[in-house]
Amino acid sequence: MRSISAAPMATKDIVFRVLKLKRFDAPTFDFPPEKSSMTISSAAGTSVDQLKTRIQQRQARVGIIGLGYVGLPLALLYSEQKFAVTGFDIDARKVDTLAKGGSYIYRIAAEEVQAAKKQGFTATSDYSQLTAMDAIIICVPTPLNEYHEPDLSYITDTTHSIAPYLRAGQLVVLESTTYPGTTEEVMIPILEKENKAGLKAAREQALTGQEFFVAFSPEREDPGNTTVARRDIPKVVGGLNPQASELAGALYGAIFNRTVPVSSPAAAEMTKLLENIYRCVNIALVNELKLLCLRMGIDIWEVIAATKPFGFHPFYPGPGLGGHCIPVDPFYLSWKAKEWDFRTRFIELAGEINTNMPYHVLSSVGSALNRYKKSVNGARVLVLGVAYKKDIDDLRESPSLTIIELLQKDGAQVSYHDPYFPFIGKGRKYNLQMKCAELKDLGQYDCVVIVTDHSDYDYPSIVQQAQLVVDTRNATRGIDSSKIVHC
Ligand SMILES: NC(=O)c1ccc[n+]([C@@H]2O[C@H](COP(=O)([O-])OP(=O)(O)OC[C@H]3O[C@@H](n4cnc5c(N)ncnc54)[C@H](O)[C@@H]3O)[C@@H](O)[C@H]2O)c1
């Protein structure tokens, strides 16, 4: 009942569906139907309807701020659908690469960027071009700071940069994952205070034509998952008022097969966090049970494989959480919850268990070497895979980085191999300056640690060549060898 099809909808359809949602106690829009865009002052009503029409006719200009793993594919999707897209990024190297028709994301071929350029796609660092946009979508990072608190500086910097170029009738959508309240409490006040024309975000009151529209719509892509096309992922949309929801629904309906309206930006912000917290907590659960199973001599992978196909969703243990989302996002909520005098205990417990996993890998390597009367100190160790999950080129928050650092700290001579990373330099939390080793003569290492189970690896050959293999991912399943230590 909660979904709205991609087909463009008349306002009365929106109102009808909203009313239906109310009857089912599903997310509701807190406004009387007679205040929809059909009954507002005619000038403003026209601008909402005009923008909807421009979107439906692919004449709307779409600006996407932040051309990373989320923003660039989104820009290409709009471009495929014949929209004129302008990408904005402060990283001049990215802008240059795109201007030359190149790509800096492994799974995006340069040809896709070139096809988009033919469709009018351009990239720039010049925010003044924002005024020409009809819709502005923000996809900038939302990391944690050194105290594990939300770092909203990318969102606030971006918002300060947008405000001077804002004009009436524009739609601004935030996609970055963040705590409930960010859109209304952080972003909108900056936009309202710093735009030059005294514009206000459109709320419940009748429109005057001096408003801009605001919505939140979380990105829910699953990197590396090739089984679900991006346009098949339902797109959650929470507008600040009905017209904003309507416009954002139309904007995303143009590239996604299904949009899911919720009653507010905060509900949309929370939806994304609920999903990521669910993953984080369930991964922590299997990680903890794996530790118990190892002690009891039970194979957790065998146990998970035997579970029932209903009422149970399998999650898999590993060397620790990685990526921009699962290790980070839950703490956005636990931080915000404190404002409400509330402790999110599941999140904190899950965080504690998952953060401990790289330390478990270190101790497993130590025990495995011990079998051969060797110590971590002085051992030659090859870490296989540094991406945070298999078959992707993303090492943000990867447990491999922590494992490498822990091994080095204990005196190991660490090398790594990853087909996606010829070099690991400096990141926000690491400075490794390591070059990818060749995947040969594996017998030279005292221990090979499989941290990322990339599909391209020939695991039987790795086991055959290595002296000792510590497997954190069950990548060597089916291989019978006393050299393998599961951890
Ligand atoms: N990567 C994923 O799979 C994924 C999935 C779901 C949600 N998200 C969320 O989406 C958001 C973006 O993530 P991402 O993975 O694309 O990040 P990213 O680091 O790959 O890309 C962000 C881009 O924003 C640019 N940027 C930073 N500040 C800017 C500014 N002031 N103006 C213009 N550009 C600026 C950066 O240069 C970078 O190119 C985050 O909130 C993340 O949590 C990411």
PDBQT file of the ligand as one rigid body, heavy atoms in Angstrom, charges set to zero:
ROOT
HETATM    1  N1  LIG A 501      28.730   4.449  -1.024  1.00  0.00    +0.000 N 
HETATM    2  C1  LIG A 501      27.605   3.819  -0.758  1.00  0.00    +0.000 C 
HETATM    3  O1  LIG A 501      27.441   2.680  -1.116  1.00  0.00    +0.000 OA
HETATM    4  C2  LIG A 501      26.456   4.509  -0.032  1.00  0.00    +0.000 A 
HETATM    5  C3  LIG A 501      25.238   3.825   0.062  1.00  0.00    +0.000 A 
HETATM    6  C4  LIG A 501      24.181   4.439   0.689  1.00  0.00    +0.000 A 
HETATM    7  C5  LIG A 501      24.344   5.718   1.226  1.00  0.00    +0.000 A 
HETATM    8  N2  LIG A 501      25.536   6.358   1.145  1.00  0.00    +0.000 N 
HETATM    9  C6  LIG A 501      25.640   7.711   1.699  1.00  0.00    +0.000 C 
HETATM   10  O2  LIG A 501      25.718   8.647   0.634  1.00  0.00    +0.000 OA
HETATM   11  C7  LIG A 501      26.550   9.751   1.003  1.00  0.00    +0.000 C 
HETATM   12  C8  LIG A 501      27.666   9.907   0.002  1.00  0.00    +0.000 C 
HETATM   13  O3  LIG A 501      28.454   8.751   0.025  1.00  0.00    +0.000 OA
HETATM   14  P1  LIG A 501      29.497   8.409  -1.115  1.00  0.00    +0.000 P 
HETATM   15  O4  LIG A 501      29.855   6.982  -0.883  1.00  0.00    +0.000 OA
HETATM   16  O5  LIG A 501      29.010   8.802  -2.452  1.00  0.00    +0.000 OA
HETATM   17  O6  LIG A 501      30.703   9.362  -0.693  1.00  0.00    +0.000 OA
HETATM   18  P2  LIG A 501      32.003   9.707  -1.586  1.00  0.00    +0.000 P 
HETATM   19  O7  LIG A 501      33.059  10.099  -0.629  1.00  0.00    +0.000 OA
HETATM   20  O8  LIG A 501      32.272   8.609  -2.548  1.00  0.00    +0.000 OA
HETATM   21  O9  LIG A 501      31.554  10.956  -2.444  1.00  0.00    +0.000 OA
HETATM   22  C9  LIG A 501      31.254  12.178  -1.893  1.00  0.00    +0.000 C 
HETATM   23  C10 LIG A 501      31.675  13.259  -2.875  1.00  0.00    +0.000 C 
HETATM   24  O10 LIG A 501      31.277  14.513  -2.336  1.00  0.00    +0.000 OA
HETATM   25  C11 LIG A 501      32.280  15.462  -2.665  1.00  0.00    +0.000 C 
HETATM   26  N3  LIG A 501      32.137  16.605  -1.783  1.00  0.00    +0.000 N 
HETATM   27  C12 LIG A 501      32.456  16.732  -0.478  1.00  0.00    +0.000 A 
HETATM   28  N4  LIG A 501      32.142  17.941  -0.039  1.00  0.00    +0.000 NA
HETATM   29  C13 LIG A 501      31.607  18.630  -1.077  1.00  0.00    +0.000 A 
HETATM   30  C14 LIG A 501      31.083  19.924  -1.246  1.00  0.00    +0.000 A 
HETATM   31  N5  LIG A 501      31.050  20.790  -0.238  1.00  0.00    +0.000 N 
HETATM   32  N6  LIG A 501      30.629  20.266  -2.465  1.00  0.00    +0.000 NA
HETATM   33  C15 LIG A 501      30.675  19.413  -3.495  1.00  0.00    +0.000 A 
HETATM   34  N7  LIG A 501      31.149  18.164  -3.395  1.00  0.00    +0.000 NA
HETATM   35  C16 LIG A 501      31.609  17.783  -2.198  1.00  0.00    +0.000 A 
HETATM   36  C17 LIG A 501      33.568  14.689  -2.493  1.00  0.00    +0.000 C 
HETATM   37  O11 LIG A 501      34.637  15.300  -3.180  1.00  0.00    +0.000 OA
HETATM   38  C18 LIG A 501      33.173  13.335  -3.104  1.00  0.00    +0.000 C 
HETATM   39  O12 LIG A 501      33.430  13.280  -4.488  1.00  0.00    +0.000 OA
HETATM   40  C19 LIG A 501      27.016   9.444   2.424  1.00  0.00    +0.000 C 
HETATM   41  O13 LIG A 501      26.174  10.060   3.336  1.00  0.00    +0.000 OA
HETATM   42  C20 LIG A 501      26.868   7.953   2.532  1.00  0.00    +0.000 C 
HETATM   43  O14 LIG A 501      26.678   7.524   3.866  1.00  0.00    +0.000 OA
HETATM   44  C21 LIG A 501      26.595   5.782   0.505  1.00  0.00    +0.000 A 
ENDROOT
TORSDOF 0
